[in-house]
């Protein structure tokens, strides 16, 4: 497995599980990728536990807790295939699935957490009760399942049709993000027209900017494309992609928190069953797709 523009720093193929785990603490071209996910995952998990231990069980906090749970989960998911991508035997199996979009807060490729929070706290007040609002979360759940399937399918095309594979992977996290962000984009548009001014809008703007930078770094492969070999360990596009995604999630978390506090009682809140039922259905369907795709892979024949 080789990334364009990354010439060195790859771990030996067919490593043992212990060697893969120890490589997390050594310097290779995956080390910072892993830690830029592990550290934020720990931070979001700490926030979730603090919320649960404090006032997190207050009425109407279910969607926020579900969203915060996905924030804690999504950075950790891509790390498993990252550190185990050279695991023997047939070391290519987990590696073919590294990079499956895990930015659940920006793109519900794993879980529709942001859609749940947006529906409960962020939606424009004039859209509340509309048909779009009624079907917003179900469509977001469907998008999360389709996103996971499209992302997995793209990996089977990588060897023979790399451009189509990259296009599918990009679409897998761009389309769900755009759909989920329609309420935010509408509120930002109203603010530019001078008809709306709220404290959360600057935070939503920063989140949208980080999402744009995430997309640009993922598709452009800069800066290693300009100087192959110069950014093998530090500064390549995958690291920038992680950092922009995490910063965007931090801004999004702050924006949702502000909206939840300022708009309390102004939007109808879903029941716990509706919230965690939607989350559970999205998770179950996505895990089923991942299971089918992994079972469809075949290990490489052992070399003589």
VMD Tcl script that draws the C-alpha trace (Angstrom):
set ca {
  {0.00 0.00 0.00}
  {1.54 3.28 -1.13}
  {0.28 6.85 -1.01}
  {1.17 9.21 -3.90}
  {3.89 11.63 -2.81}
  {4.77 9.61 0.31}
  {8.01 7.83 -0.55}
  {9.34 6.55 2.76}
  {8.39 5.75 6.34}
  {6.21 2.75 5.57}
  {6.13 -0.05 8.11}
  {7.25 -3.56 7.12}
  {4.41 -5.59 5.59}
  {3.05 -8.65 7.39}
  {4.04 -7.43 10.84}
  {2.83 -9.10 14.00}
  {0.10 -7.53 16.12}
  {2.70 -6.52 18.71}
  {4.89 -4.88 16.06}
  {1.90 -2.97 14.69}
  {1.01 -1.74 18.17}
  {4.56 -0.72 18.99}
  {4.80 1.18 15.70}
  {2.31 3.68 17.13}
  {5.11 4.85 19.45}
  {7.81 4.89 16.76}
  {8.23 7.42 13.96}
  {6.72 6.36 10.65}
  {4.41 8.00 8.14}
  {1.32 6.82 10.07}
  {2.37 7.89 13.57}
  {0.99 11.43 13.58}
  {-2.09 10.28 11.67}
  {-2.93 7.96 14.55}
  {-2.17 10.42 17.36}
  {-4.12 13.25 15.72}
  {-7.11 10.96 16.15}
  {-6.37 9.32 19.50}
  {-5.81 12.56 21.44}
  {-9.05 14.25 20.25}
  {-10.97 10.99 20.84}
  {-9.80 11.02 24.44}
  {-10.76 14.67 24.83}
  {-14.27 14.16 23.45}
  {-14.72 11.07 25.61}
  {-13.72 13.12 28.66}
  {-16.31 15.75 27.73}
  {-18.96 13.08 27.35}
  {-18.20 11.49 30.71}
  {-18.12 14.91 32.40}
  {-21.49 15.73 30.88}
  {-22.97 12.43 32.03}
  {-21.57 12.95 35.51}
  {-22.89 16.50 35.75}
  {-26.00 17.95 34.18}
  {-25.83 15.75 31.09}
  {-29.06 13.92 31.95}
  {-31.17 17.08 31.98}
  {-34.34 17.11 29.92}
  {-33.71 17.58 26.21}
  {-30.02 16.68 26.34}
  {-30.43 13.35 24.52}
  {-29.54 14.60 21.01}
  {-26.53 16.49 22.38}
  {-25.28 13.39 24.21}
  {-25.76 11.30 21.08}
  {-23.83 13.87 19.06}
  {-21.07 14.09 21.66}
  {-20.83 10.30 21.65}
  {-20.20 10.28 17.91}
  {-17.58 13.01 18.39}
  {-15.77 10.68 20.79}
  {-16.18 7.69 18.50}
  {-15.31 8.96 15.05}
  {-11.63 9.87 15.63}
  {-10.91 6.43 17.08}
  {-12.48 4.37 14.27}
  {-9.89 5.00 11.51}
  {-7.01 4.26 13.92}
  {-7.74 0.54 14.07}
  {-7.04 -0.07 10.35}
  {-4.21 2.47 10.46}
  {-2.13 0.75 13.13}
  {-3.06 -2.78 11.95}
  {-2.77 -2.22 8.20}
  {0.38 -4.34 7.91}
  {-0.91 -7.14 10.11}
  {-0.04 -10.63 8.94}
  {-1.05 -12.98 7.45}
  {-2.10 -11.48 4.12}
  {-1.33 -8.04 5.46}
  {-3.38 -6.22 2.81}
  {-6.85 -6.94 4.18}
  {-7.22 -4.29 6.89}
  {-5.06 -1.84 4.93}
  {-7.43 -1.78 1.99}
  {-10.04 -0.28 4.28}
  {-7.93 2.42 5.92}
  {-9.30 5.88 5.32}
  {-12.98 4.90 5.36}
  {-14.48 8.26 6.26}
  {-14.77 8.43 9.97}
  {-15.68 12.07 10.41}
  {-19.03 11.34 11.90}
  {-19.57 14.88 13.05}
  {-18.76 16.50 9.73}
  {-20.05 13.65 7.61}
  {-22.30 10.94 8.97}
  {-20.26 8.23 7.27}
  {-20.40 6.27 10.49}
  {-23.21 7.74 12.60}
  {-25.64 10.64 11.93}
  {-24.69 12.49 15.12}
  {-24.60 16.00 13.74}
  {-28.02 15.61 12.11}
  {-29.56 14.70 15.46}
  {-28.05 17.77 17.12}
  {-28.95 20.07 14.23}
  {-32.56 18.88 14.17}
  {-32.96 19.47 17.92}
  {-31.03 22.72 18.42}
  {-29.83 24.34 15.18}
  {-32.78 24.24 12.75}
  {-34.15 27.61 11.57}
  {-37.23 28.36 13.62}
  {-39.35 29.00 10.53}
  {-38.56 25.48 9.27}
  {-39.66 23.73 12.47}
  {-42.59 21.39 11.76}
  {-42.06 21.49 8.00}
  {-41.86 18.37 5.83}
  {-38.13 18.86 5.50}
  {-37.75 18.95 9.29}
  {-39.89 15.83 9.68}
  {-37.78 13.81 7.23}
  {-34.41 15.42 8.00}
  {-33.14 12.83 10.50}
  {-34.45 9.73 8.62}
  {-32.77 10.93 5.43}
  {-29.56 11.65 7.36}
  {-29.62 8.08 8.72}
  {-30.08 6.75 5.18}
  {-27.23 8.98 3.99}
  {-24.94 7.56 6.67}
  {-25.64 4.03 5.49}
  {-25.16 4.92 1.82}
  {-21.98 6.80 2.68}
  {-20.50 3.79 4.44}
  {-21.42 1.51 1.55}
  {-20.02 3.88 -1.06}
  {-16.81 4.34 0.86}
  {-16.33 0.58 1.23}
  {-17.15 -0.08 -2.41}
  {-14.60 2.51 -3.51}
  {-11.84 0.37 -1.97}
  {-12.59 -2.48 -4.36}
  {-12.01 -0.10 -7.29}
  {-8.74 1.36 -6.02}
  {-6.35 -0.88 -7.95}
  {-8.05 -0.80 -11.37}
  {-9.85 2.57 -11.28}
  {-8.06 4.82 -8.79}
  {-9.68 8.05 -9.98}
  {-13.19 6.65 -9.72}
  {-12.32 5.20 -6.32}
  {-11.14 8.60 -5.08}
  {-14.25 10.29 -6.49}
  {-16.52 7.82 -4.67}
  {-14.66 8.26 -1.38}
  {-14.88 12.04 -1.69}
  {-18.59 11.88 -2.48}
  {-19.09 9.58 0.52}
  {-18.29 12.35 2.98}
  {-19.12 15.48 0.94}
  {-22.76 14.69 0.17}
  {-23.84 13.81 3.76}
  {-22.04 16.88 5.07}
  {-23.82 19.16 2.59}
  {-27.22 17.66 3.37}
  {-26.72 17.89 7.14}
  {-25.53 21.48 6.85}
  {-28.51 22.83 4.90}
  {-30.03 24.40 8.07}
  {-26.67 25.97 8.95}
  {-26.11 27.28 5.43}
  {-29.58 28.85 5.47}
  {-28.93 30.61 8.78}
  {-25.54 31.83 7.57}
  {-27.15 33.15 4.37}
  {-29.74 35.03 6.42}
  {-26.99 36.52 8.57}
  {-25.13 37.85 5.52}
  {-28.39 39.45 4.36}
  {-28.60 41.25 7.70}
  {-31.81 39.55 8.82}
  {-30.28 37.39 11.50}
  {-27.51 37.76 14.05}
  {-26.86 35.05 16.63}
  {-23.86 34.19 18.80}
  {-23.44 30.72 17.30}
  {-23.14 31.85 13.68}
  {-19.42 32.80 13.79}
  {-18.71 29.33 15.18}
  {-20.78 27.72 12.44}
  {-18.81 29.78 9.90}
  {-15.50 28.52 11.27}
  {-16.77 24.96 11.21}
  {-17.80 25.37 7.55}
  {-14.38 26.82 6.70}
  {-12.63 23.86 8.34}
  {-14.88 21.49 6.42}
  {-13.86 23.21 3.18}
  {-10.17 22.90 4.09}
  {-10.73 19.23 4.92}
  {-12.19 18.67 1.45}
  {-9.39 20.58 -0.29}
  {-6.58 18.72 1.49}
  {-8.25 15.34 0.87}
  {-8.63 15.93 -2.86}
  {-5.45 17.90 -3.64}
  {-2.84 15.82 -1.76}
  {-0.91 18.98 -0.98}
  {1.86 19.62 -0.03}
  {3.46 16.20 -0.77}
  {2.27 16.43 -4.37}
  {4.60 19.41 -4.92}
  {7.62 17.90 -3.18}
  {7.40 14.08 -3.04}
  {9.39 12.69 -0.13}
  {9.68 15.98 1.77}
  {6.57 15.49 3.91}
  {6.68 11.76 4.49}
  {6.61 12.01 8.28}
  {5.32 15.48 9.13}
  {3.02 17.81 7.23}
  {1.51 15.61 4.54}
  {-2.10 16.05 3.45}
  {-3.54 13.22 5.52}
  {-2.30 14.86 8.71}
  {-3.67 18.24 7.63}
  {-6.93 16.49 6.76}
  {-7.15 15.10 10.31}
  {-6.30 18.41 11.96}
  {-8.82 20.40 9.92}
  {-11.51 17.82 10.62}
  {-10.87 17.87 14.36}
  {-10.79 21.68 14.50}
  {-14.05 21.76 12.56}
  {-15.62 19.38 15.06}
  {-14.48 21.57 17.97}
  {-16.10 24.63 16.37}
  {-19.22 22.62 15.61}
  {-19.42 21.40 19.20}
  {-19.17 24.94 20.51}
  {-21.79 26.16 18.04}
  {-24.25 23.41 18.97}
  {-23.67 24.13 22.68}
  {-24.44 27.83 22.17}
  {-27.56 27.08 20.15}
  {-28.75 24.55 22.73}
  {-28.41 27.14 25.51}
  {-29.89 30.11 23.62}
  {-32.77 28.28 21.91}
  {-33.90 26.14 24.81}
  {-37.66 25.59 24.63}
  {-37.99 27.06 21.14}
  {-37.59 23.81 19.18}
  {-39.47 20.53 19.79}
  {-37.11 17.92 21.18}
  {-37.28 14.26 20.12}
  {-37.76 11.53 22.68}
  {-34.84 9.41 23.83}
  {-36.28 6.49 21.86}
  {-36.35 8.55 18.66}
  {-32.84 9.88 19.22}
  {-31.04 6.70 20.16}
  {-33.24 4.59 17.91}
  {-32.11 6.59 14.88}
  {-28.52 6.40 16.07}
  {-28.78 2.65 16.62}
  {-30.32 1.96 13.21}
  {-27.61 3.93 11.46}
  {-24.88 2.18 13.43}
  {-26.33 -1.31 12.88}
  {-26.74 -0.83 9.13}
  {-23.25 0.66 8.74}
  {-21.67 -2.18 10.74}
  {-23.54 -4.73 8.62}
  {-22.14 -3.15 5.46}
  {-18.62 -3.16 6.91}
  {-19.02 -6.81 7.85}
  {-20.15 -7.78 4.35}
  {-17.25 -5.90 2.77}
  {-14.63 -7.45 5.05}
  {-16.06 -10.92 4.40}
  {-15.85 -10.23 0.67}
  {-12.09 -9.63 0.85}
  {-9.75 -12.52 0.30}
  {-6.28 -12.75 1.84}
  {-3.27 -12.67 -0.42}
  {-1.84 -16.12 -1.23}
  {1.25 -16.88 0.87}
  {4.52 -16.38 -0.98}
  {6.61 -19.44 -1.64}
}
mol new
graphics top color blue
foreach p $ca { graphics top sphere $p radius 0.5 }
foreach p [lrange $ca 0 end-1] q [lrange $ca 1 end] { graphics top cylinder $p $q radius 0.2 }
display resetview
